[in-house]
């Protein structure tokens, strides 16, 4: 009995490390939405995701889009690419990331068609203190904006006041953590009007089982995601908008226990989207 429990525990730990996607983040963006521990444990150096679309009553389209993510020697996201369909062909959007020795993001560069912007980040005691956006295509590399941040940090909370070039606060972000250091609540209040964004996260046995996002920009909008697991891995994700189910995601896995595909059913668009995963490992 003790031996069987130990085998089960080791299997569960292995499957947990195969999670790959971070449920607290928005997936399939040109940003880091991966579970860092899983990327490190599986020594993943690159992830290629092919996206195929299918409308109800039609065959899977022959054309596909792709997302590609490369990780550096510390298994931090180094760069990512996204194909963009155009008339008569396609283009590629690219994003590059640079970090300091504490693994904090210090530079992000975005290249999309004729546009090329860089974002520079400064920190104080590992909390962001300044952000600068630069137009790399301009002759003098013009600064588009500067943002400054005033932060108050405790063991269970972080409050960030965002200031514009004139030193005036335009938004305040409050983050509350649970006893395990995971985000329990995040609220952004904007200075103008009553606009806000609030996110709440519910955990069971250390796993995120529900996330709720409420936003108000002239009208109230609610989103909720419910995560179900099987043997420590994603089974299904249900996405609700204003209490109506709009999407359902299902997962398949390869022999290594890593996600091989995510099948997204979109009830509003009456379509299915399939994300196929390919990995490069060290």
C-alpha positions as CSV (number, residue, x, y, z in Angstrom):
1,X,0.0,0.0,0.0
2,X,2.8,2.4,0.9
3,X,4.7,1.5,-2.3
4,X,1.6,2.0,-4.4
5,X,1.0,5.4,-2.8
6,X,4.6,6.4,-3.5
7,X,4.3,5.4,-7.2
8,X,1.1,7.4,-7.4
9,X,2.8,10.4,-5.8
10,X,5.8,10.3,-8.2
11,X,3.4,10.0,-11.1
12,X,1.4,13.0,-10.0
13,X,4.5,15.1,-9.6
14,X,5.6,14.1,-13.1
15,X,2.3,15.0,-14.6
16,X,2.2,18.3,-12.7
17,X,5.5,19.3,-14.3
18,X,3.9,18.5,-17.7
19,X,1.3,21.2,-17.3
20,X,3.1,23.7,-19.6
21,X,0.3,26.3,-19.7
22,X,-0.2,28.7,-16.8
23,X,-4.0,28.8,-16.1
24,X,-3.8,32.3,-14.5
25,X,-2.7,33.9,-17.8
26,X,-4.3,34.5,-21.2
27,X,-3.2,31.8,-23.6
28,X,-1.9,31.9,-27.2
29,X,-0.6,35.5,-27.1
30,X,2.8,37.0,-28.0
31,X,3.6,37.0,-24.3
32,X,4.8,34.4,-21.8
33,X,1.7,32.3,-20.8
34,X,3.7,29.2,-19.9
35,X,4.2,27.5,-16.5
36,X,7.9,28.3,-15.8
37,X,8.5,25.3,-13.5
38,X,7.2,23.0,-16.2
39,X,9.4,24.6,-18.9
40,X,12.4,24.1,-16.7
41,X,11.6,20.5,-15.5
42,X,11.0,19.3,-19.1
43,X,14.0,21.3,-20.4
44,X,11.9,22.8,-23.2
45,X,13.9,25.0,-25.6
46,X,11.1,25.7,-28.1
47,X,7.3,25.3,-28.6
48,X,5.7,25.5,-32.0
49,X,1.9,25.8,-32.1
50,X,-0.1,25.3,-35.3
51,X,-3.7,26.6,-35.3
52,X,-6.3,25.0,-37.6
53,X,-9.9,26.3,-38.0
54,X,-13.1,24.5,-38.8
55,X,-16.6,26.0,-39.2
56,X,-19.5,23.7,-38.4
57,X,-20.5,21.7,-41.5
58,X,-17.2,22.4,-43.2
59,X,-13.9,20.6,-43.5
60,X,-10.8,21.7,-41.6
61,X,-9.2,24.6,-43.5
62,X,-6.1,23.8,-45.5
63,X,-4.5,27.1,-44.3
64,X,-3.1,27.3,-40.8
65,X,-1.5,29.9,-38.6
66,X,1.4,29.3,-36.3
67,X,2.8,30.6,-33.0
68,X,6.4,29.9,-32.2
69,X,8.2,30.4,-28.8
70,X,11.9,30.1,-28.1
71,X,13.5,29.9,-24.6
72,X,17.0,30.8,-23.5
73,X,19.5,28.8,-21.5
74,X,17.7,29.8,-18.3
75,X,14.4,28.6,-19.9
76,X,13.0,32.1,-19.9
77,X,11.0,33.2,-23.0
78,X,13.6,34.6,-25.4
79,X,11.4,35.4,-28.5
80,X,8.1,34.5,-30.1
81,X,6.6,34.7,-33.6
82,X,3.1,34.7,-35.0
83,X,2.0,34.3,-38.6
84,X,-0.4,36.9,-39.9
85,X,-2.5,36.1,-43.0
86,X,-2.5,38.8,-45.7
87,X,-4.0,38.9,-49.2
88,X,-1.7,36.9,-51.4
89,X,0.5,35.7,-48.5
90,X,1.3,36.2,-44.9
91,X,3.5,38.3,-42.6
92,X,5.1,37.6,-39.2
93,X,4.8,39.5,-36.0
94,X,7.8,39.2,-33.7
95,X,8.6,39.9,-30.1
96,X,12.0,39.7,-28.3
97,X,12.7,39.7,-24.6
98,X,15.8,40.5,-22.5
99,X,16.4,39.9,-18.8
100,X,18.7,41.0,-16.0
101,X,20.6,38.6,-13.8
102,X,17.6,38.4,-11.4
103,X,15.6,37.2,-14.4
104,X,13.4,40.3,-14.5
105,X,12.3,41.6,-17.9
106,X,14.3,44.7,-18.8
107,X,13.5,45.0,-22.5
108,X,10.8,43.9,-24.9
109,X,10.9,44.6,-28.6
110,X,7.8,44.3,-30.9
111,X,8.1,44.2,-34.7
112,X,4.9,44.0,-36.7
113,X,5.0,45.1,-40.4
114,X,6.3,48.7,-40.5
115,X,6.1,49.1,-36.8
116,X,9.0,48.5,-34.4
117,X,8.6,49.5,-30.7
118,X,10.8,48.8,-27.7
119,X,9.8,48.9,-24.0
120,X,12.5,49.4,-21.4
121,X,11.9,48.5,-17.7
122,X,13.6,49.6,-14.5
123,X,13.2,48.0,-11.1
124,X,13.7,49.0,-7.5
125,X,14.0,46.1,-5.0
126,X,12.7,43.8,-7.8
127,X,9.5,45.8,-8.2
128,X,9.0,47.8,-11.4
129,X,9.8,51.6,-11.1
130,X,9.9,52.9,-14.7
131,X,8.8,52.0,-18.2
132,X,9.8,53.7,-21.4
133,X,8.3,53.1,-24.9
134,X,10.5,54.0,-27.9
135,X,9.7,54.1,-31.6
136,X,12.7,52.3,-33.2
137,X,11.5,53.3,-36.7
138,X,11.8,57.0,-36.1
139,X,15.1,58.8,-37.1
140,X,15.9,59.8,-33.5
141,X,14.4,56.7,-31.8
142,X,11.7,59.0,-30.3
143,X,10.4,58.3,-26.9
144,X,6.6,57.8,-27.1
145,X,6.0,57.8,-23.4
146,X,7.5,57.4,-20.0
147,X,5.7,55.8,-17.1
148,X,6.7,55.8,-13.5
149,X,5.5,53.6,-10.7
150,X,5.1,54.0,-6.9
151,X,4.9,50.7,-5.1
152,X,3.9,49.5,-1.7
153,X,4.7,45.9,-1.0
154,X,3.9,43.6,2.0
155,X,4.0,39.8,2.4
156,X,0.4,39.5,1.2
157,X,-0.2,42.5,-1.1
158,X,1.3,44.8,-3.7
159,X,-0.1,48.2,-4.6
160,X,1.3,50.0,-7.8
161,X,0.4,53.5,-8.7
162,X,1.1,54.3,-12.4
163,X,2.2,57.8,-13.1
164,X,2.3,59.5,-16.5
165,X,5.0,61.8,-17.9
166,X,3.7,64.7,-15.8
167,X,3.8,62.7,-12.6
168,X,0.0,62.3,-12.3
169,X,-1.5,58.9,-11.4
170,X,-3.8,57.5,-14.1
171,X,-4.4,54.0,-12.6
172,X,-3.8,52.0,-9.4
173,X,-3.2,48.3,-9.3
174,X,-3.8,46.3,-6.1
175,X,-2.7,42.6,-6.0
176,X,-3.6,40.3,-3.0
177,X,-1.7,37.0,-2.5
178,X,-2.8,33.9,-0.6
179,X,-0.7,32.1,2.0
180,X,1.1,30.2,-0.8
181,X,2.1,33.3,-2.6
182,X,-0.3,32.9,-5.5
183,X,-2.5,35.8,-6.7
184,X,-5.9,35.7,-5.1
185,X,-7.2,39.1,-6.4
186,X,-6.0,41.7,-8.8
187,X,-7.9,45.0,-9.3
188,X,-7.0,47.9,-11.6
189,X,-8.8,51.2,-11.0
190,X,-8.5,54.0,-13.6
191,X,-8.5,57.6,-12.5
192,X,-11.0,58.8,-15.2
193,X,-14.5,57.7,-14.7
194,X,-15.4,54.6,-12.8
195,X,-13.6,52.2,-15.1
196,X,-11.9,49.2,-13.6
197,X,-10.7,45.6,-14.1
198,X,-10.9,43.0,-11.4
199,X,-9.7,39.4,-11.4
200,X,-10.3,36.8,-8.7
201,X,-8.7,33.4,-8.6
202,X,-9.9,30.3,-6.7
203,X,-7.6,27.4,-5.8
204,X,-8.1,23.8,-4.6
205,X,-5.2,21.6,-3.5
206,X,-2.8,24.2,-5.0
207,X,-4.5,24.2,-8.4
208,X,-6.4,27.0,-10.0
209,X,-10.0,25.8,-10.5
210,X,-11.7,29.1,-11.3
211,X,-10.8,32.6,-12.5
212,X,-13.2,35.5,-12.7
213,X,-12.7,38.7,-14.6
214,X,-15.1,41.7,-14.2
215,X,-14.5,44.9,-16.2
216,X,-16.3,48.2,-16.5
217,X,-15.7,50.5,-19.5
218,X,-19.0,52.2,-20.0
219,X,-20.7,48.8,-19.5
220,X,-20.2,45.9,-17.2
221,X,-18.8,42.7,-18.6
222,X,-18.1,39.4,-16.8
223,X,-15.9,36.5,-17.8
224,X,-15.4,33.3,-15.9
225,X,-13.2,30.2,-16.6
226,X,-13.6,26.9,-14.8
227,X,-10.7,24.4,-15.0
228,X,-11.1,20.7,-14.5
229,X,-8.2,18.3,-14.1
230,X,-7.6,14.6,-14.5
231,X,-4.5,13.1,-12.8
232,X,-3.1,16.6,-12.3
233,X,-3.4,17.7,-15.9
234,X,-5.9,19.9,-17.7
235,X,-9.0,18.0,-18.7
236,X,-11.5,20.7,-19.8
237,X,-11.7,24.5,-19.5
238,X,-15.2,26.2,-19.6
239,X,-15.2,29.9,-20.6
240,X,-18.3,31.9,-19.7
241,X,-19.2,35.5,-20.7
242,X,-21.9,37.2,-18.7
243,X,-22.9,33.7,-17.4
244,X,-23.3,32.2,-20.9
245,X,-20.9,29.4,-22.0
246,X,-19.1,30.7,-25.0
247,X,-16.1,28.3,-25.3
248,X,-15.0,24.9,-24.2
249,X,-11.5,23.6,-24.4
250,X,-10.4,20.0,-24.3
251,X,-6.8,18.6,-24.1
252,X,-4.8,15.7,-25.5
253,X,-1.3,14.6,-24.4
254,X,1.7,12.9,-26.0
255,X,3.7,10.0,-24.6
256,X,5.8,12.3,-22.4
257,X,2.6,13.7,-20.8
258,X,3.0,17.1,-22.5
259,X,0.0,18.8,-24.2
260,X,-0.2,17.6,-27.8
261,X,-3.3,19.5,-28.8
262,X,-5.9,21.9,-27.4
263,X,-9.4,21.7,-29.1
264,X,-11.4,24.9,-28.6
265,X,-15.2,24.8,-29.3
266,X,-16.5,28.3,-29.9
267,X,-20.3,28.3,-29.4
268,X,-20.8,31.9,-30.6
269,X,-18.9,31.5,-33.9
270,X,-20.1,27.8,-34.3
271,X,-16.5,26.7,-35.0
272,X,-13.7,24.6,-33.7
273,X,-10.1,25.6,-33.5
274,X,-7.3,23.1,-33.0
275,X,-3.9,24.1,-31.5
276,X,-1.2,21.5,-32.2
277,X,1.9,21.5,-30.0
278,X,5.4,20.5,-31.1
279,X,8.4,20.7,-28.7
280,X,12.2,21.0,-28.8
281,X,13.9,19.8,-25.7
282,X,17.6,20.0,-24.5
